[in-house]
Amino acid sequence: GDLDENSRASNADEDPRLKVYHVFSRIHGDLERDYNDFNIDPTYFSQGPGNYRDVAQNRRNDVIFSPRIGSFVVKQFLSFIQADGYEPLTVEAVAYLVEDPNQAARVASTITADSKSASIIQAIIGGGIFRPGQLFTLFEQIGVDLSVSKQRAIDELMAISTETPMAVYGSGYWADHWEYYLDLIEAYTSVYPDGEEALMYDTELRYFFSTATVKPRSQKYVVDYTYDGKSKHILQLDATVFDKDKVKEQDAFRNQTTGLIANEANWQRTATIGKKKGRAFTSAPIAKLFLLGAIKYATRDAYGMGIEYEGGRPGWNDAMNGLAGMVGSGMPETFELSELLKYVRSVVEKFQRPLVIPVELGNMVDTINDALDELIDSGYTDPEVLPADVPEVLFKYWDTVAAARETYRNNVQYYFSGNTTVIEADDAIDMLTKWYDQVQLGVARAMKIGSKGIDDDGTSGVPPSYFSYNITSWVETKEKNEKGLPLANAKSMQVGVFPLFLEGPTRYMKLIKDDEDKMADMYEKVLKSGLRDDFLKMYFLSADLTGQSYDMGRMMAFAAGWLENQSIWMHMSYKYYLQLLRGKLYDQFYAEMKGGGMLPFMDPDVYGRSLMECSSFIASSAFADPSIVGRGFLARLSGSTAEFLSIWRLMFIGSNPFFLNNDGEVEMQLIPALPLWLFEDLEAGAEGKRDDDGNLIVSYKLFASIMVTYHNTLGTDLFDVAPKSYVVTMTDGSTVEVEGASIPTDTAIQIRKLLGVESIDVYY
């Protein structure tokens, strides 16, 4: 859609003609990871399906490298939030639709050499959704004669098209898919702080409609024999069901001629009542984030600690795939919930605008808040030592809130009513504050209950990652599941603990990143814990799992030090290093980097592959064969690379390159986190580059376009050091000289728009 000077001076939010399209995207995002089943369409502009979490995390920094995409990625992924608070598994290639036949006729005539070709193109783009690559394949097969270049043709076609996100349910509902939204939003607002209000309140997004339904507890709490056959216990099994009535709902949109289901079937609607046809229900992004936070808050476990894996799948660490059956929950998700509630509250506080939510959600929220008031009025406080048995008052609260969640989901299983409830800003702030405080109580409980494993008595001070719940008493419902096993309702529970996993402290650090003392303390605790591989000077994905139940997941099938069992999982290690940098532990971060924890500072003879290529895992010192220890296995670029791009961004650009001044106007600042040895490392024989005045310099390209050079006149580490001045050079040879720490509005916006800016010299 990049057709003229106006479009080239705009981003995708400012000019509706512009469209964002990712080429060569596929499952996990890794072209080299061929052990996965995948498809790459043999077409122009090829784009394949990708797993949700991988695509979401891989696109985290897209707006940093290409500001013109605007809020596209944020809106795309928030669209996938379903009414039940889950997301589909697979993100498909974006599709397009031309809704105006007059525009279709105009463009078809503009880009073709004859009337026959124009008629063919008009018929194709007017016949339903399409993808760019399909168009050119058809053009070649049918013999369409274009009068313009392929690039001009696609620009003309995209300019009149409406884009629609596409996805597929897949299998099960993963507990962590929503955890990447704040990263997407934070990246966007670091470039467009002036766009936050319009994005959050003045945009309407639909709700994805999957063909699977999460069962209520009464339909997935199954009575079965324990492994030794001597007693019975409760397992959470078959947590989701393929909903045939949802399939019928989608079949109503099937084209009787082609047999294809229209795109409208993928979005949850209001019910058709009489002659009033249902419509796709929409909410503002801030309302969808509030819905997400409310549902996750209502999905905390009976102790109010972890978020339950009640959708049948675990979180990021999918090797804990048995945890859902153990009525398990995860603290990584709770730490992310804490950040989500804090963000939604901050937006409401900042803009003082009400939340407009589905009336069904409003009813659920009322029940949750009534239950919370009752819990607070009971006067319950945690004892110094928490018992394994969940206190009755907490169990009752959990049961009431879970029932409210199930009632809500039942009410929106197929349709929204279309009615809404308004929550005024002050009421929303009060509500979110109470929920946030309850989450913090749950975090404190988790720290008390802790972890348990080899040489771990639960007092390490490192946040645990997972809990399980043994249902100690229950009442059978008189119904059976599809396999003939009795179903039951829980009446009491007992919490179970696990060894430490690196994901726990990694995500916990998001809560304390602004407190350098707490960050340093947590770093030392992790360093001294069973998560540290002292031999490799790296971090295990998990502590020693010896003696753990095979029920917890497939990781127990692997030898220690291999795959997810106590290996060095590079992606999670890089997540941990990123949090050190976010928490401004600069000395610790760079010590870990140069100490061999990150590429390219590993020993290539030990690593066994190119230092430019990440691995899925490194065999740790826990592995029985010492000749294998330290070697990387299974090429995997996407996960670790996504984390490293975030690391690179903080190192070179800073967390907020654009910000609003006291007058609400956009300014720009570049505050890197670069050690002196990246300018010059004489010990390693790396002499630095210098400017004409003899100052050490380092350069990079901003937005893949503008050369930025840092002049280190101080000759020191540049950790949170504000610039003294800037010189912005334009493509016409003119310069803008700026004294002070920030670049003023007009020039800052010109840089953001990539309009005629050649280079930026920054002096510290």
N, C-alpha and C positions, 0 to 999 in steps of 0.2 A: 503493500500500500504506500510505498515511498515514492510519491508521484511528482512532487514539486517542492519549491523552497519552503513553503509553509509546513509540509509534512516533515521535511528534513530538519526543521527547527523545533520539532515537537517530540513528545514522547507518546507512548501508546495510550496514555490516559487523556492527553490533551487533544489528540486527533483520532477520531474513531475509524479513520481509514487505515491506520497502522495496525498490523497484526503481528503477534509474536509466535514464532514457530521454531521448535527445537528439532533439528535434524539428527539422525543417527542415534536417537535415544532408544534404549532397549532394556531388557530385564537386567536389573541391578546397575545399569549404566556402563557395564564393562564390556567392551568389544573383545577383550582378550580372555574373558572368563568363560571359556568354551565348555566347561563342565555343566553349565546350565542350559536347559532347553530354551531356545529363543527363536524369534523370527525377525528377519530384516527384509522388508518388502523390496523387491528388485525394481524400484521406481526412482524417479527424480524425487528430491526432498524426502528421502526414505526416513520413516520414523516407526519404531516398533514399540510394543508394550513394555512397561517397566514396573517393578514392584514399588508400592506406594512409598514406603519409608526411604527407599534408595533414591527415588526421583525427587522426593521432597528435600532430602538433605543435600543431594547433589546440586540442586538449583538454589541453594541458600544464598550464594553470593552472586547470582546472575546479575542483579541490579548494580552491584559494585563494579562489575566489569563492563556492563552495558546499561547505563542509566536510562536509555530510551525505552526499555521495556516497562518502566513505571511499576505499577502495582499488579501487573499481570499474574505473576506467580502466586502472590498472596491470594488474589481473588480466585484463581484456578483451584487452589487446594482448599480454601474455605468453602468453596462450592460443594466439595465432596463430603462435607460433614453431613451425616444423616440425622434424621429425627431422633434416632435412638442413641446418638452420641458416638457412633462408630463410623468407619470409612471402608470403602472397598479395598481389595488387595492390589488390583492391577490398574495402573493408569495407562489408558490408551492414547493414541495419537489424537491431537485436537482435530475436530471436523468443522466444516464451514457450511453455511447455508445462505443462499441469496433469496431474500423474501420479496423483493420488488421486481416484478417481471419487466417493468419499463427500464429499470437500471440494467437488468440482464440483457435486454435487447440492445441497449445503447453500447454497453461494453463489448458484447459479442461482435457488433458491427465495427467497433473501433479497432479491434485487435486482429481481424481476419481480412483476407485478401479477396474473398468472394462471398456471395449471399448464402451459398450452400453451407460453407464452413460456419458462417454466422448463425445459421439456423441450428446446426448441430450443437454448437457451444451453448446456445440459448436453451436448447432442450436438456443438455447435460446439467448445467448449473441450476436450472429451474426444476429439476426432477427430484430434489432432496439433498441431503447432506453429502459432502464430498471432501476429499483430501487433495492437496496440491499435486502430489505424485500421481494419483489416479487420473487426474485431468490430462497430464501430458502423455501418459501411457495410452489413454483413449484417443487423444488427438493423433498420435502416431498410427494407432491401429486403424482408425477410421479414415485417416487421410485429411485431417483438418489443415488448411493452409493459413498459417499465421502471417500477418503483415508487419509484425513487430517482433522484437527479440523475446525469448522465453521469459527473461527477467521482467521486461515491460508488461508482458501478458499477465504474469502472475501478480504484479503490482496492481494492475487495473482490476483484476478479478477479486483480489483480497480487499481492495478498497471498498467494494460494494457488498462484501460478505459479512455475516455475523458469525463469530466463533462460538463453539460450544465445547466445553470439556467432556471427555469421554472416559469411562472407567468400567471395570467388571468386578463383580463381587469376589470371585475366586473361591477361597476356602477359609472359613472361620474369621473371627474378628480379632485382630491383633491389638494388644493393649497400648501400644506406643505410637501408633500412627499420628496421633494428634500432637505429639510432643515436639514436632518440628515447626509448628506454626509460628511460635514466638521468634524463632531464628529468622524466618522469612520476613516477619513484620519488622523486627529490629534492623535487618539489613535495609529494608525499604525506607524506614524512617531515618536512617543514618544518611541517606541521600536526599530524601524528600520529607524533612520534618514538617514542612508546610502543607503536606498532603495528608497528614494523619487523620484530621477530622473528617475530611471529605471521604476518605477511604472507609473509615469506621462507621460513619452515620449516613452518608448520602449515596451509598451504593446498595443495591438490592441483589441478594444471591439466593439461588434455589437450594433445595435439599436433595442430595442424591438418594435414589430409591433402589435398594438392593433386594434381591429375591430371597434373602435369608432373614430369619427372625431369631432374636435371642430368647431362649426359653426362660420362664420364671423359675425360681428355685424349686418349686414343687414339681417341676417336670424334668429337672436335671440332677437333683440330689437322689442318688441311687444307692440302695442297700445291697451290699455285696460282701462276700467272704474276704477276710484278710488273706495274705499270701500263704499262710500256713493252714488255712481252712479251719482254724479252731474258734474263730469269732467273726463277728460282722462289723462292718464300718460303712461310712458314707463316702462315696466318691461323686465328684461332679463330672458327669459324662454327657457327651453329645449336647453341648451347651447351645448350639444353634441348630436350627432346622431349616431345610429347604422348603420355603413356604409356597405351596401350590396355589394358594389364593392370590399371592403377589404375582405369580406367573400369569394367572388369568387376567389380573389387572393390566399387566404389560401386553398381553395378547390383544387387548382391545385396541391397541395402536398398530396392529399388524396390517400391512398393506396387502389386500387380497390379490393384487395382481403380481407383485414381486415376492410376496411372502416375507418381506423384511419388516422388522419392528421399527417404528419411527423413534427418533431421538427423544420425543416428549415422554416416552415410557420410562426413561431413566431418572425422572425428577418427580418427587412426591407432590401430590396434588391435593386440592380440596375435593370433596365428594360432589358428584353431580346430583343435584336435587331437583326433580321435576324437569323443567325446561332450562334451568340454570346449570350450565355446563361447568364442571370443575376446571380449575386452573392450577398451574404450578405455583405453589406457595413460596413466598420469598421473605427474607428478613435481612436487616442490615448486618454487616460483618460483626459489629460489636454485640448484637443480639445473638448471633450464632456462637460467638466466643463465650457469652454468658451462659447460653444453653449447654455448651460443652463443659464449662466449669461446674455448673449445677449438677449435671449428670455424673461427672467424675467425683464430685464431692459426695454425691449420694451413693457412690459405688465403693466407698472406703470399707475396709474390713471391720469385723466386730469390735476390734480394739481401737478403731479409728486411726490405724497406722497406714498400712499399704492400701493401694487400690486393687480391688479384687480382679483376678483374671477370669471373670464370669462370662466372657465371650468365647471361651474355648481355646484361646491362644495366649501365650505369654507376651512379654514386651520385646525389647531389642534383642535380648539374649534368647533366641528361639530354641537353643539347645535345652532350655528348661521347659521343654514342651509337656512334661508330665505334671507341672505345677498346677495347671488349671484343674486337673483331676483331684489334686490334693486340697481343693478349696483354697488355693494359694492366692497370695497378694504380693504386690511389689512396691517397695519404697521409691525406686527411681521415678515411677509415675506420680507418686505423692509429691516428690520434690518439684516435679514439673507442674503439678496442680497448684502448688504454692505460688510459683512464678506466674501462672496464668491468672489466678485470682487477683494477685497484686497488680498485674498489668491492666486487667479490665477495670479494676477500681481506679487506677491512675487515670485512665482515659475518661471515665465518668467524672472524676474530680476536676480534670483539666478543662473539659468542655461543658460540664454542667447541663447535659442534655439527657432526657429520659431514655429508658430502654423499652422498646416495643417488642414483646415476645409472644409466642403462641399461647392462647388461653390455657391449653392443656399443660404447658410447662408452668404457667402461673399457678395452677392448682397443685402441681407437684411441689413447687417451691413453698407454697403456704403450708402444706403438710410437714415438710422438712423443718420449716422455721418453728412451727408449733411444737414439734418433737424436740427441737433444740431448746426451746424455752422450758419445756418440761424437764429436760435433762439438767439444765442449769438450776432450775428451781428445786431439784431434788437435793442439791447441796453436795453432790458427789465430788470428791477429790481423789486423785491417785495416791495410793499408799507409797511409802518410800521404796518398798520392794514389790514389784508387780507380780501377781500370781499368774501361772500359766492359764488357769481357768478364767475366762472372760467374766468380769463382774456382771451380775444380773442386770443392773441398771444400764450398762453399756450395751449388753446384748439386746435389751428391749428397744433401745434407741436405734441400733443397727437394724433390727427386724422391721420397725416402723418405717424407717427411711427407705430400706430396700423394697418394702411393699409399695411405697409411694412411687418409687422408680418403675416398678413393674406395672403399676396401674397406668402411669403416664405412657409407657411404651405400648400397652394394650390399646390405649385411646388413640394413639397415632400410628398404629401398626400399618394401616393402609392409607389413611387420609388424615390431613389436618381439617379441622372444622372451618378454618379461615378466619376465625375470630382471634382477636389479640387482646393482650393486657398491657397496660402502661405502668411501668415502675419509675416513679420520679427519681431524679438523680440522688437526692439525699437518702431516700429509702434504699436505693441500690447500694450506695456507699456503706450504709449501716449494715445491710445484709452481707455484703461481701467481706466486710471487716470481721463480722462474727464467724463466718465460714473460715476465713483465713486464720483467725485465732484458734479455731478448733483443729485445723490442719497442723498448726504449730504444736498444739498439745499432743497430737498423734506422733509428730516427729520426735518429741521429747520422750514419749513412751517407747518408741522404737529404739532410741538410744539406750534406754534403761534395759529393755529386754535383750537387745543386742544380738550377737551371733554366737555360734558354738561350733567348734571344730578342733582339729589337731592343734595343740598348743594355743587354743583360743577359748578363754573362759568367759568371753562376752564383755570384758572390761577394757578392751583396746581403745575405746572411744571413736572407732571408725564406724560410720553408719552402716547398718545391715542393708542388704538388698531385698531379701525375700522372707516371707513367712508362709507357713501352711496352717490350716485349721482342722483339727480333729473334732468332728461333731460327736460329742460324748453322750448326748441323749437326743432322741428323735421320736416322732410319731409318724407311722406309715399312713399314707393318704388313701390306701386301698386301690390305688392305680398302679399300673406297671408301664415300663418303657417299652420300646419296640423290641427289645431283646428279652422281654419277659421278666425283668428284674423289678422288684418293688421300689416305689418312689416314696419319699419321706419329706417331712418338714423338720428343720433343726429346732431344738429346744435349748441346747447349751453347747458351748465350744471351748476348746483348749488350743492355745497357740503353740505352734512348733517353729523351731529356729534352724538356721542353716549356717554353713561357713561364710566367710566374707567373699564378696565379689567386687571387682574394681568399679563396676557401674554405680554402686552405692555412693561412695565418696565423690566420684566424678560428678554426678548430678547434684549431690548435696552442696558442692562448692558453689553452685549457682545462687544458693540462699545466702551465702556469706561472702560473696565476691567483693563486696564493698568494705569489708572489715579485714584489713591486712593482717592483724594479729591473729584472728580466728583462722584465716587462710594459712598462715605460716604454721600454726599449731596443728591444723588438720594434715598439712603436708608431712610434718614430722611424724604424726601418728601413723599415716599410711606407710611412710618409709620404714618404720619399725615393725610393721605388722606382717602377717603371713602373706600379704599381697606383693611383697618385694622379693624379686629374684636377685639376691645379692651377687650371685656368680655372674649373671649377664648384665647386672645393673639396669634392669628393666622391671616391668610390673606384670605379675600374673593376671590373667582374666579372672581366675578364682583362686582362693586359697586351697590347701590340701583337701580333697574331697574323699579321702579314705574313710570308709565306714558309712557313707551316706546311702540312703535308699535309692534303689534303681527306679523307684516311682518318680523321682524328680525330673528325669528326662534323659535324652539320648547321650548327654555328655558322660554319663556313667558307663557307657559302653566303650569309651576310649581309654587308652593308657594315660596315666598321669603325664602331663607335659605335651600332650598331643591333642590337636583340635581344641574343642572348648573346655577340656579338662586340664586346668592349671597350665595352659600354654601362655605364650605372649601373644595376645590377640591385638594386632597392630591398630585396628580401627579404634578399639576402646582405649588403648594406650594413648593414641593421638588425641582422643577426646579428653583424656585426663590432662595431657600437656596443654591443650587449649585452655582448660579451666585455670591452670596455673598462670597463664598469660593474662586471661581475663581478670584474675584476681590480683594482678600486678606483682606476682612473685617472680620478678624478672631474673634475679640471680639464680633462683632454683630452676626456673624454666631453662635458662641457657646452660646451666650445669647438666641438666638431664639431656639436653640436645647434644652437647659436645661430649658427654660421657658415653655416648653410643646408643642412647635410647631412640634416636630418630635418624632417618636417612638424611644426608649421606654420610653420617659420622659413624656408621657401623663398619666393622672389618669385613670387606668383601669376600675374603677367603673363608671366613666363618659363615657369613650370610648366604653364600653360595649362589648368588644371582646379582644382576645389575643393581647398583645402589640408586638407580633411578626408578626402580620398580618395587612397589609395595607388595607384600604378601598377605594372605589371609591370616596366617599365624606363623610364629617362630617357635620351634621346639625348645621348650624351656629346660632349665637345669633339673626339673623333676623327671625328665624323660630318662628311661633306663639306659639308653645307648649314648654314651658321652660323645661319640663321633657325630651325632646328629644335632646335639645341643647348639643352639644359636643359628641354625639354618632356617631360612624362610621357605614356606611351602604354599602352593596354590596362589598364582598371581591374582591380585585383587587391587584394582586401582581406585575404584569409586569411593569407598568409605573413608579410607585414610586420606585420600586426596582431598575430599570435601573438607575434612578437618584441617588439613594443612593449608588449604586456601584461606580458611578463616584465620589460621595462625599467621599466614603471610600478610593478610589484610591488617591485623593488629600490629604486626611488626613494622610495616611500612606506611600505612595510611592512618591508622588510629581507629578508634571505635566509632567516632561521630564526625566524619569529615565535613558534614553540613549541619548547621544548628540554627536555632532562632535566637536572635538577640533580644534585648529587653523591649524593643519596639515590635517584636513579632516578625522581623524581616530575616531572610536567609543570609547567613554568612558562611564562610568556609575556613577551616583550620586543618592543618596537617601536623599531628602530634604522634610521631612514631615511637616505637619501643626497640631501638637498635643499640646493641652493645658496640663499644669502640672496636672490638676485634672484627666486626663485619665491615668496618672502614679500612682497617689495617691490622694484620696479625703477623707481626714480625717473628714471633715464636714459631709459627707454621711456615715461615718463609713467604708470606703473602704481603707484598708491599702495596700500600693503598694508592688510589688515584688522588690527585690534588688539583685544585683550581689555580688560577693565575696568581692568587694571593698566598698560595701554599697551604690552604685549608683542605683537609681530607673531605672527599666527596663520595657519595653513592647515588646511583640513579636507577629509576624504574619507570615503567609506563603506567600512567593513571588512565583508567577506562580504556586500556589497550590502545591509547591514541596519543596522550599528552605526555611528553617526556618531563619527568620531575627529577630534580637534582637537589639533594640535601648537602649544604655546606656546613661542615662541623667546625665552626670557628672556635668552639670551646675545647676541642680535642678530648672529649669525655664521652661516656655512655650517653645516649639520648633517650633517657627513660622519662617520659612525661615532661619533656622540656618544651615549652612554648616557643614558637619561632620569634625572632626579632624583626624579620622583614621578609618580603617576597618581591620577586621580579617576575611578572607574567609577560611572556613574549607572544605576540600575535603572529598569525601566518603572513600578515602584510609587513612584518618587520617592526611594527610599533611595540612599545612596552608600557606596562602599567606597574609602577613602583608603589609598594605598600609598606608602610611602617607599622609595626605592631603584630600581634599574634594571629589576627584573622584577616581574611580577604573580604572586602565589603560587598554588598548585595549585587550590584550590577555585574561586577567581574565574576563573582561566585556563580551566578546563574549562567553567565556566558560559558564558564568552564563546565558546568553541569550539562549544558546543552551541546557541548563540543563544538561551539561556534567560533571558528577562526582562532583557536588557541593552539599555539605551537609547543610551548614549554613553560614550566614553572621552576624558578630557582628559589629555594627556601634557605634562609640563613638563621643559624642557631648560635 
